[in-house]
Amino acid sequence: MPSHKEIEQRLGVVPNFFWLASNTPEITMNLWGFAKFAYLDSPLPSLSGLTQLAQCDR
């Protein structure tokens, strides 16, 4: 399970988003996994992902 220390090492800080579920490690793990998959480790360039999200929003 990720700890706030792991998140801080990767991002430099622990965003408030991850403190919301600090009492439930399973939720923190899922949030961190989603953030890594969708934003940090995504093979798509960040602008491409934002463009696709904007297209889906229309």
C-alpha positions as CSV (number, residue, x, y, z in Angstrom):
1,M,0.0,0.0,0.0
2,P,1.3,3.5,-0.7
3,S,2.2,5.7,2.1
4,H,2.1,9.4,2.1
5,K,5.9,9.2,2.0
6,E,5.8,7.4,-1.3
7,I,3.4,10.0,-2.7
8,E,5.6,12.8,-1.4
9,Q,8.7,11.2,-3.0
10,R,7.0,11.1,-6.4
11,L,5.3,14.5,-6.3
12,G,7.3,16.5,-3.9
13,V,4.3,17.1,-1.7
14,V,1.2,15.2,-0.6
15,P,-1.8,17.0,-2.2
16,N,-4.8,17.4,0.0
17,F,-6.6,15.0,-2.4
18,F,-4.7,12.1,-0.8
19,W,-5.4,13.3,2.8
20,L,-9.1,12.9,2.3
21,A,-8.9,9.2,2.7
22,S,-6.0,9.0,5.2
23,N,-8.1,6.8,7.6
24,T,-8.8,4.3,4.9
25,P,-5.5,3.0,3.3
26,E,-7.4,1.1,0.6
27,I,-9.0,4.2,-0.8
28,T,-5.6,6.0,-0.7
29,M,-4.1,3.1,-2.6
30,N,-6.8,3.3,-5.3
31,L,-6.5,7.1,-5.6
32,W,-2.8,6.9,-5.9
33,G,-3.0,4.0,-8.4
34,F,-5.4,6.0,-10.6
35,A,-3.3,9.2,-10.4
36,K,-0.2,7.2,-11.5
37,F,-2.0,5.4,-14.3
38,A,-3.9,8.4,-15.7
39,Y,-1.4,11.2,-15.2
40,L,2.0,10.3,-14.1
41,D,2.8,7.0,-16.0
42,S,0.5,7.6,-19.0
43,P,2.2,7.0,-22.3
44,L,0.1,9.8,-23.8
45,P,1.5,13.4,-23.7
46,S,-0.4,15.4,-21.1
47,L,-1.8,17.8,-23.7
48,S,-3.2,14.9,-25.7
49,G,-5.0,13.6,-22.7
50,L,-6.5,17.0,-22.0
51,T,-7.6,17.4,-25.6
52,Q,-9.3,14.0,-25.5
53,L,-11.0,14.9,-22.2
54,A,-12.3,18.2,-23.8
55,Q,-13.6,16.3,-26.8
56,C,-15.5,13.8,-24.6
57,D,-16.9,16.7,-22.6
58,R,-18.7,18.2,-25.6
